[in-house]
Amino acid sequence: MKTFVKYTPQKFDECVNLHEVEQLAINKLTDNSLSYYYSGAGDEETLKENKDAFRRIHLNPRVLVDVSHIDTSCNILGQKISMPICIAPSALHKLASEKGENDTASAAHKLNTLMILSTLSSVKLEDVAESNKTGLRWFQLYVLKDREFTANIIKRAQKSGFKAIVLTVDAPILGSRERDQRVKFSLPKEISYENLTQTVLDSKQITQEEIKHSSSQIFNLFLDKMDPSLNWEVIKWIRSITTLPLILKGVHRADDAVLAAEMGVNGIIVSNHGGRQLDTVLSGVELLIPIAQALKKYRNIEIYVDGGIRRGTDVFKCLALGAKAVFLGRPILYGLACEGENGVRRVIEIIYKELVICMKLCGCRKVSEIGRDMVILKRTKF
Ligand SMILES: Cc1cc2nc3c(=O)[nH]c(=O)nc-3n(C[C@H](O)[C@H](O)[C@H](O)COP(=O)(O)O)c2cc1C
């Protein structure tokens, strides 16, 4: 009898799905970079759940619909993009490719989709903007203890043509990531947090005691620079600095989502940070369900989601459950590690093609036809 062997492609162009891209990237990246990209918090239960949850959601296809032509375009915050698949913010793309975030931005631009640039990018935000002038980009914000610096970075993002501020709200401190601690994650000397100026990086507030208890450089950065006292007041503060739309990333609860809507926030990304912050919270797609329900009567706020999205069917399920668009995190980094800009493009193209197949087989000709009736949730027995 033949034994089934898991297929690991040898070359990037042999990859037919995102799982294979991940396998290839795992072989390519150094232990230091891979542990940073791959890791989840604690026992990595949420990291695993982000993917597993999609298996409990079933498609409910409509038949005898003419699907010879379909349209995958959608509007987010009034801007048309070619597909509801966008790039989540992630730090340090230069750990994967020489040009780092410039490669990612070029790929997004060529495919006419949206990229969110992280505060902790390894290419300066102005340089990313300059390298791809007309691409659609939002800027992800970590609020630093140094508020003057934070205000300034918001202004820099607006001046450089970023179209929204994405405030990450699930990281008052960094989650405990044991893979990073094991390898004592550190930045290679040619890579740095290019948006943070030397003065910000130099001002040491961290105590020796705190340093002793952590062994990852990114953990230290958070302890030292990020503001753990952040609360809902920050929304007013950001509004006083910029006219850009404001998105909250990392909302988990329906009551928080309602509060955001009532405070006039323009969008939320339902996200558990790719399972990297608080372990054992629900998967992104399961968090989405009550949030979409609670926000039904609020017309002024858009809902997006991320976490474990690896298949076109996953994208479709998120849209059916109320998301306007989805964001990919790790798959982008893995594509980048395999083949730079081309790698990111291919990752998006693979999942895009899967979405097209799924839409056709479900009888949905456009994104707006992917309604709640297109999925059935499997009942869990307790
Ligand atoms: C290596 C890495 C770095 C990340 N850096 C950031 C960041 O700087 N800011 C942020 O808001 N989220 C960050 N995230 C979280 C992603 O934006 C996103 O929520 C998550 O990766 C989605 O899950 P997925 O990787 O399963 O697609 C990071 C994720 C990874 C994997």
Boltz pocket constraint, residues with backbone or C-beta under 6 A from the ligand:
constraints:
  - pocket:
      binder: B
      contacts: [[A, 36], [A, 37], [A, 38], [A, 39], [A, 50], [A, 88], [A, 89], [A, 90], [A, 91], [A, 118], [A, 119], [A, 120], [A, 140], [A, 168], [A, 249], [A, 271], [A, 272], [A, 273], [A, 274], [A, 275], [A, 276], [A, 306], [A, 307], [A, 308], [A, 309], [A, 327], [A, 328], [A, 329], [A, 330], [A, 331], [A, 333]]
      max_distance: 6.0
